[in-house]
Amino acid sequence: MTNVSLYVELQARPGKEEEVAAFLASARSLVEAEAGTVAWFAVRFGPDRFAIFDAFDDEAGRNAHLAGEVAAALMANAETLLASPPQIRKGDVLADKLPG
């Protein structure tokens, strides 16, 4: 069972909305290589509002993801793409339903 998670809120800069969407879509291939990331979702809530939700079995998986390529690429492009810094929230998973 997954035990820990991340919820990251993102707001695109005006005019950068589609670049943020494309960045998030392209990040999937990087996350697939992360053995400790059990579930990963990139979602859009409106024209300029996005979020990432990830779930992990343990703290080691979450920390590896935070130190991984997606996080590094996001932070490297944050000033250009985002209106404000990403809002990263760590959570505990109370229950889950995953395929398989």
Secondary structure as the mmCIF struct_conf table of DSSP 4:
data_model
#
loop_
_struct_conf.conf_type_id
_struct_conf.id
_struct_conf.beg_label_comp_id
_struct_conf.beg_label_asym_id
_struct_conf.beg_label_seq_id
_struct_conf.end_label_comp_id
_struct_conf.end_label_asym_id
_struct_conf.end_label_seq_id
STRN STRN1 VAL A 4 GLN A 11
STRN STRN2 ALA A 12 ALA A 12
HELX_LH_PP_P HELX_LH_PP_P1 ARG A 13 ARG A 13
TURN_TY1_P TURN_TY1_P1 PRO A 14 GLY A 15
HELX_RH_AL_P HELX_RH_AL_P1 GLU A 17 GLU A 32
TURN_TY1_P TURN_TY1_P2 ALA A 33 ALA A 33
TURN_TY1_P TURN_TY1_P3 ALA A 35 GLY A 36
STRN STRN3 THR A 37 ARG A 44
BEND BEND1 GLY A 46 ASP A 48
STRN STRN4 ARG A 49 PHE A 56
BEND BEND2 ASP A 57 ASP A 58
HELX_RH_AL_P HELX_RH_AL_P2 GLU A 59 LEU A 66
TURN_TY1_P TURN_TY1_P4 ALA A 67 ALA A 67
BEND BEND3 GLY A 68 GLY A 68
HELX_RH_AL_P HELX_RH_AL_P3 GLU A 69 LEU A 81
STRN STRN5 LEU A 82 LEU A 82
BEND BEND4 ALA A 83 SER A 84
STRN STRN6 GLN A 87 ASP A 92
#
